């Protein structure tokens, strides 16, 4: 199976569900990208794989170790895990920062820059703290595209604000505009609105 399709990492936390649903509602099922939702969860079991199928025609899967990364799917990080990618598969590790704010988004984005040959799109949406911001310059360094949620559209703007403050954000967009941009990038066609 090809391992060079785009991966869209959507990192969020508090208020993220609103952003995820608004984004997914505006993406077609045959986009040819893998959507990976990296949500901050330390102890509470995620319910996203039960909720998000109501908002997208794509299959939504909770990530298990060595699950193959596939296009046209939405993948959800499980709680209390760091997420990596290697040889076209997801790899789960015990969370490396069990106290304080987790850095699971940063960990996954750095893994993508080292181990994924396809286009990378890093999206930071509503959430507390600044997870993900530290990895955005690295995403750009390998030719990836970085997007932060427009602050006034985020329930909790800390996370996108930290992303913007990194100086490495290409676009600042609402969830609906993020979906448009992802569609344009996936089609490799600048004329798509």
C-alpha positions in Angstrom: 0.0 0.0 0.0 1.2 3.5 -0.8 2.7 5.4 2.1 2.9 8.8 0.4 -0.6 10.2 0.7 -1.2 13.3 2.8 -1.7 13.1 6.6 -3.7 15.8 8.3 -3.0 15.9 12.0 -5.7 17.8 13.9 -4.5 18.6 17.4 -6.9 20.0 20.0 -8.1 19.8 23.5 -10.8 21.8 25.4 -13.4 22.9 22.8 -11.8 20.6 20.2 -15.0 18.6 19.6 -16.7 21.7 18.1 -13.8 22.2 15.7 -13.5 18.5 14.8 -17.2 18.3 13.9 -17.2 21.5 11.9 -14.1 20.4 10.0 -15.3 16.9 9.3 -18.7 18.0 8.1 -17.0 19.8 5.3 -14.7 17.1 4.0 -15.7 14.5 1.4 -15.2 10.8 2.0 -12.8 10.3 -1.0 -10.3 13.0 -0.3 -7.3 10.7 -0.4 -5.9 11.9 3.0 -5.7 10.3 6.4 -7.1 12.5 9.2 -5.5 11.9 12.6 -7.1 13.6 15.6 -4.7 14.0 18.4 -6.8 15.1 21.4 -5.3 15.8 24.8 -6.4 13.0 27.1 -4.6 12.0 30.2 -7.0 9.8 32.0 -10.5 10.1 30.6 -11.3 7.5 27.9 -12.0 9.1 24.6 -15.5 9.0 23.1 -14.6 10.6 19.8 -14.7 7.4 17.8 -18.4 7.1 18.9 -19.3 10.7 18.3 -17.5 11.7 15.1 -19.1 9.1 12.8 -22.2 11.3 13.0 -20.3 14.1 11.2 -18.4 12.3 8.5 -18.9 9.5 5.9 -15.3 8.4 6.5 -14.7 5.4 8.8 -13.6 6.6 12.3 -11.2 4.3 14.1 -9.6 4.4 17.6 -5.9 3.8 17.0 -4.4 0.5 18.1 -0.7 -0.4 18.0 0.6 -1.2 14.5 -2.7 -0.2 12.8 -1.9 0.6 9.2 -2.3 4.3 8.2 -4.9 4.5 5.4 -6.3 7.3 3.4 -10.0 8.3 3.6 -10.2 7.4 7.3 -10.3 9.4 10.5 -8.0 8.0 13.2 -8.3 8.9 16.9 -5.5 8.8 19.5 -6.4 6.7 22.6 -5.9 8.2 26.1 -2.7 7.9 28.0 -0.6 7.2 24.9 2.0 8.9 22.8 1.5 8.4 19.1 4.2 7.8 16.5 4.2 6.6 12.9 6.7 4.1 11.5 6.8 2.0 8.3 3.3 3.1 7.4 1.8 2.0 10.8 0.8 3.8 14.0 2.9 3.0 17.0 1.6 3.6 20.5 3.9 4.2 23.5 3.1 5.0 27.1 2.6 8.8 27.5 6.0 10.4 28.0 4.6 13.3 30.0 2.1 11.9 32.5 1.9 15.1 34.6 1.2 18.7 33.7 -0.1 19.4 30.2 0.6 16.5 27.8 2.7 17.1 24.6 1.1 14.3 22.5 0.5 16.6 19.5 4.2 17.7 19.5 5.4 14.1 19.8 3.2 12.9 16.9 4.1 15.9 14.6 7.8 15.3 15.2 7.4 11.6 14.4 5.6 12.5 11.1 8.5 14.8 10.1 10.9 11.9 10.5 8.9 8.9 9.3 6.3 10.0 6.7 7.1 10.7 3.1 3.7 12.2 2.0 2.5 15.7 2.4 2.0 16.8 6.0 -0.7 19.2 7.2 -0.7 20.2 10.8 -3.8 21.8 12.2 -4.0 23.2 15.7 -7.6 23.9 17.0 -9.2 24.9 20.3 -7.5 23.8 23.5 -5.7 24.9 26.6 -1.9 25.2 26.8 0.4 25.2 23.7 0.9 21.6 22.7 1.9 21.2 19.0 3.4 24.7 18.7 6.9 23.5 19.2 6.7 21.1 16.2 5.2 23.5 13.7 8.5 24.9 12.4 9.7 21.4 11.8 6.6 20.6 9.8 7.3 23.6 7.6 11.0 22.6 7.3 10.0 19.4 5.6 7.6 21.2 3.2 4.4 20.7 5.3 1.6 23.1 5.8 0.6 24.5 9.2 -2.8 25.9 10.1 -4.2 27.4 13.3 -7.8 27.9 14.1 -9.0 31.5 13.9 -9.0 32.6 17.6 -12.5 34.0 17.5 -13.9 30.7 16.2 -12.2 28.7 19.0 -14.0 27.9 22.2 -10.6 27.9 24.0 -8.0 29.9 22.0 -4.9 29.1 24.0 -3.6 26.3 21.8 -4.1 28.1 18.4 -2.7 31.3 20.0 0.5 29.4 21.0 0.7 28.0 17.4 0.4 31.5 15.9 3.1 32.8 18.4 5.5 30.1 17.0 5.8 32.2 13.9 5.4 29.0 11.8 1.8 29.1 10.9 0.8 29.3 7.2 -2.9 29.9 7.6 -5.2 31.1 10.3 -8.7 29.9 9.4 -12.1 28.9 10.8 -12.8 25.1 10.9 -14.9 25.4 7.7 -12.1 27.3 5.9 -9.6 24.7 7.2 -11.7 22.0 5.4 -11.6 24.1 2.2 -7.8 24.4 2.4 -7.3 20.7 3.1 -9.5 19.9 0.1 -7.4 22.3 -2.1 -4.1 20.8 -0.9 -5.3 17.2 -1.3 -6.4 17.9 -4.9 -3.1 19.7 -5.5 -5.3 22.2 -7.4 -5.0 25.9 -6.5 -8.2 26.7 -8.4 -10.4 24.8 -5.9 -12.2 27.4 -3.7 
